[in-house]
Amino acid sequence: MSSTFGYAAAFITLICWTVGTFSFAKASQLYPPKSINRIRLLYAAVLLSVITFFAGDVSVATLFSKPLPEHWLWLGVSGVLGLSIGDHFAFTAYKLMGSSRTSLFNTFAPGAALFGGYFLLGEAVNMIGIFGIVVSVSGIVWFLQSNRKQTETTVKNEQLTKGIIYATLGALCQGLGLVFAKKGLMLDAEYGKLMPLHATWIRMVSATVVIYVVGVFKTNLLTEFKAITFSKTILKPVFIGTLFGPVIGVSMSLYAASYIEVSLAQTIFSLLPISVIITAVVLEKDRIEPKSLVAALISVVGVFVLVWRDELLNLFR
């Protein structure tokens, strides 16, 4: 039963992240990505505080006192790295080259998680895992090449180069953020294990505090808040993206990792580029060349090889 819930949570995560990708891509076209990221973290922190308080059956005092200092450290770093820094890069990439191209770079995240897990969690890296990373990267390169003519008509070369760099950095930060989150979830709290929802709340609050402390020196935060909150055009995609992305999606991803093997969860998450591309074709009438779709599939296959590296190795023994 628990594994069934884990699989369900993983597929819910995939659906939610697909919705969030399109919502934040649209919002990032309407307002500066750094502001979109900051406001959606604020909304997410407020929503998760309410949800955790009621659904998690914890008091306000326990919300802060139950986690150990180590939880705040590891989950806090995870939130800042994945949600503040990583998503800032991702949102900027959305603005520069759109949701379909940017989502493809999410296949870099499991590789980053693998290498981060090797150093922080003692997870093994074998040659099949390295091969999977190479296949995944090759698929991305082929996708960009096969989509080159269409890209040149919609995105300038300089803009595309910057988008690729930002999308790659975003995926790497998100992958490493997952490693820090897993490290935090492995710890025992003062009154037992932390619920994934509580851990998500710590990540979100930490990311929100840091991004606002930095922002107060660079931006008029009140003007930014009013511009987004009181504009129906901007608020709608921001709120939808917040609800499905950092609130439901991120929470479900931690539930999935708690009930099934992380490799299984990552395999399902790695379907995001395909989900985004197919949704873009159906809803936005995007034209995707067959060879571009094959290239995207190859990239996802590389991720499958990466997360199933140990099982594949056993087949050759």
C-alpha positions in Angstrom: 0.0 0.0 0.0 2.8 2.4 0.9 4.6 1.8 -2.4 1.4 2.4 -4.3 1.1 5.7 -2.5 4.7 6.4 -3.4 4.1 5.8 -7.1 1.0 7.9 -7.0 2.8 10.7 -5.3 5.6 10.6 -8.0 3.1 10.8 -10.9 1.2 13.6 -9.1 4.6 15.4 -8.8 5.2 15.0 -12.5 1.8 16.4 -13.4 2.2 19.3 -10.9 5.6 20.2 -12.2 4.3 20.2 -15.8 1.6 22.7 -14.8 4.1 24.8 -12.8 6.6 24.9 -15.7 4.0 26.4 -18.1 2.7 28.8 -15.5 6.1 30.2 -14.4 7.2 30.3 -18.0 4.3 32.6 -18.8 4.7 34.7 -15.7 8.4 35.1 -16.4 7.5 36.6 -19.8 5.3 39.2 -18.0 7.6 40.3 -15.2 11.3 40.0 -14.2 12.0 36.3 -13.3 13.8 37.2 -10.1 10.7 39.0 -8.8 8.4 36.1 -9.9 10.6 33.7 -8.0 10.6 35.9 -4.9 6.8 36.4 -4.8 6.0 32.8 -5.5 8.3 31.7 -2.6 6.5 34.1 -0.3 3.1 32.7 -1.4 4.3 29.2 -1.0 5.8 29.8 2.4 2.4 31.2 3.6 0.4 28.4 2.1 2.7 25.6 3.4 2.6 27.2 6.9 -1.2 26.9 6.9 -1.2 23.4 5.4 1.5 22.0 7.7 -0.2 23.4 10.7 -3.5 21.7 10.0 -2.6 18.6 7.9 0.6 18.0 9.8 -1.2 18.3 13.2 1.6 20.3 14.7 1.4 23.5 16.9 3.2 26.7 15.9 5.8 26.0 18.6 6.4 22.5 17.4 6.7 23.7 13.9 9.9 25.5 14.9 11.1 23.4 17.9 10.7 19.8 16.6 13.5 20.0 13.9 17.0 19.8 15.2 19.6 22.5 14.2 21.0 20.0 11.7 17.6 19.8 10.0 17.6 23.6 9.6 21.1 23.4 8.2 20.7 20.7 5.6 17.1 21.4 4.6 17.8 25.2 4.8 20.7 24.9 2.4 18.6 22.6 0.2 15.9 25.2 0.0 18.2 28.1 -0.8 20.2 26.1 -3.4 17.2 24.5 -5.1 14.4 27.0 -4.7 16.1 30.4 -4.4 19.2 30.0 -6.7 18.2 27.1 -8.9 14.7 28.3 -9.7 16.0 31.8 -10.3 18.2 30.4 -13.1 15.3 28.2 -14.4 12.9 31.1 -14.5 15.4 33.3 -16.4 15.9 30.4 -18.8 12.1 30.2 -19.3 12.1 33.9 -20.3 15.1 33.4 -22.7 14.2 30.2 -24.5 10.8 29.0 -23.4 9.5 26.1 -21.4 10.1 23.1 -23.7 13.8 23.8 -24.2 14.4 24.7 -20.6 12.6 21.6 -19.2 14.9 19.4 -21.2 17.9 20.5 -19.1 16.2 19.0 -16.0 17.7 15.7 -17.1 21.0 17.2 -15.7 19.5 17.2 -12.2 19.8 13.4 -11.5 23.5 13.5 -12.5 24.1 16.4 -10.2 22.3 14.5 -7.4 24.4 11.4 -8.1 27.7 13.2 -7.8 26.5 15.1 -4.8 25.2 11.9 -3.2 28.6 10.3 -3.7 30.3 12.9 -1.6 27.6 13.6 1.0 25.6 10.4 1.3 28.2 7.8 0.3 26.2 6.7 -2.8 28.1 4.6 -5.3 28.9 5.8 -8.8 29.7 3.2 -11.5 30.6 3.3 -15.1 27.1 2.6 -16.2 25.9 5.7 -14.3 28.6 7.7 -16.1 27.4 6.2 -19.4 23.9 7.3 -18.6 25.0 10.9 -18.0 26.8 10.9 -21.4 23.7 9.6 -23.2 21.5 12.2 -21.5 23.9 15.0 -22.4 24.2 13.7 -26.0 20.4 13.7 -26.3 20.3 17.4 -25.2 22.9 18.4 -27.7 21.1 16.6 -30.5 17.8 18.2 -29.4 19.3 21.7 -29.6 20.9 20.9 -33.0 17.8 19.4 -34.5 15.8 22.4 -33.3 18.4 24.9 -34.4 16.6 26.5 -37.4 13.4 27.0 -35.4 15.4 28.3 -32.5 17.2 30.8 -34.6 13.9 32.4 -35.8 12.7 32.9 -32.2 15.8 33.2 -30.1 18.9 35.2 -30.8 22.2 33.3 -30.5 23.4 35.3 -27.5 20.1 34.9 -25.8 20.1 31.1 -26.5 23.7 30.7 -25.1 22.7 32.6 -21.9 19.5 30.5 -21.7 21.5 27.2 -22.0 23.9 28.3 -19.2 21.1 29.4 -16.9 19.0 26.2 -17.6 22.1 24.1 -16.9 22.9 25.9 -13.6 19.3 25.7 -12.6 19.2 21.9 -13.1 22.5 21.4 -11.3 21.3 23.5 -8.3 18.0 21.6 -8.1 19.8 18.2 -8.3 22.2 19.2 -5.5 19.3 20.7 -3.5 17.7 17.2 -3.5 20.8 15.7 -2.0 20.8 18.2 0.9 17.1 17.5 1.4 17.7 13.8 1.5 20.5 14.3 4.0 18.1 16.3 6.2 15.3 13.7 5.9 17.7 11.0 7.1 18.1 12.7 10.5 16.0 11.9 13.5 14.0 14.9 15.0 13.6 15.6 18.7 10.2 13.9 18.7 10.6 11.4 15.9 11.1 11.6 12.1 10.1 14.8 10.3 7.2 14.4 7.9 8.0 15.3 4.3 5.5 18.1 4.5 7.3 19.6 7.5 10.7 19.2 5.7 9.2 21.0 2.7 8.1 23.8 4.9 11.6 24.2 6.3 13.1 24.4 2.8 10.5 26.9 1.7 10.8 29.2 4.7 14.6 29.2 4.5 14.6 30.0 0.8 12.1 32.8 1.3 14.0 34.4 4.2 17.3 34.4 2.3 15.9 35.6 -1.0 14.1 38.5 0.8 17.1 39.5 2.9 19.1 39.7 -0.3 16.3 41.5 -2.2 15.8 44.2 0.4 19.1 45.7 -0.7 18.4 45.6 -4.4 14.6 46.0 -4.9 11.6 47.9 -3.7 9.9 44.9 -2.3 6.6 46.6 -1.6 6.3 47.9 -5.1 7.2 44.5 -6.5 4.6 42.8 -4.3 1.9 45.3 -5.4 2.8 45.0 -9.1 2.4 41.3 -9.1 -0.4 40.8 -6.5 -2.7 43.4 -7.9 -2.3 42.5 -11.5 -4.7 39.7 -12.5 -2.7 39.0 -15.6 0.5 38.3 -13.7 -1.1 37.0 -10.5 -3.0 34.1 -12.1 0.0 32.2 -13.6 2.1 33.0 -10.5 -0.6 31.6 -8.1 -1.3 28.5 -10.2 2.4 27.8 -10.6 3.0 28.3 -6.8 0.1 26.0 -5.9 1.2 23.2 -8.3 5.0 23.7 -8.1 6.5 24.5 -4.7 3.4 23.6 -2.6 1.8 20.4 -4.0 4.6 19.3 -6.4 7.6 19.7 -4.0 5.7 18.2 -1.1 4.6 15.2 -3.2 8.2 14.7 -4.4 9.4 14.3 -0.8 6.5 11.9 -0.1 7.4 9.8 -3.1 11.1 9.7 -2.0 9.9 8.5 1.4 7.7 5.6 0.2 9.6 4.3 -2.8 13.3 4.1 -3.8 14.7 7.5 -4.8 15.9 6.0 -8.1 12.3 5.0 -8.9 11.0 8.5 -8.0 13.8 10.2 -10.1 12.9 8.0 -13.0 9.4 9.2 -13.0 10.5 12.8 -12.4 12.8 12.6 -15.4 9.8 12.3 -17.7 9.2 16.0 -17.2 10.8 17.1 -20.5 8.6 14.7 -22.5 5.5 15.7 -20.5 6.2 19.4 -21.2 6.9 18.9 -24.9 3.8 16.8 -25.5 1.7 19.3 -23.5 3.2 22.2 -25.6 2.3 20.4 -28.8 -1.3 19.7 -27.6 -2.2 23.0 -25.9 0.1 25.6 -27.5 0.3 24.0 -31.0 4.1 24.0 -30.8 5.8 22.3 -33.7 8.3 19.7 -32.6 10.3 17.9 -35.3 10.2 14.1 -34.9 14.0 13.9 -34.6 13.7 16.5 -31.8 11.3 14.3 -29.9 13.6 11.3 -30.4 16.5 13.4 -29.1 14.5 14.3 -26.0 13.6 10.6 -25.5 17.3 9.7 -25.7 18.1 12.2 -23.0 15.4 10.7 -20.8 16.7 7.2 -21.5 20.1 8.4 -20.3 18.5 9.3 -17.0 16.8 5.9 -16.8 20.2 4.3 -17.2 21.7 6.6 -14.6 19.1 5.9 -11.9 19.0 2.1 -12.6 22.8 1.8 -12.9 23.1 -0.8 -10.2 20.4 -3.1 -11.5 21.8 -2.9 -15.0 25.3 -3.7 -13.7 23.9 -6.8 -12.1 22.6 -8.0 -15.5 26.2 -8.3 -16.7 27.5 -10.2 -13.7 
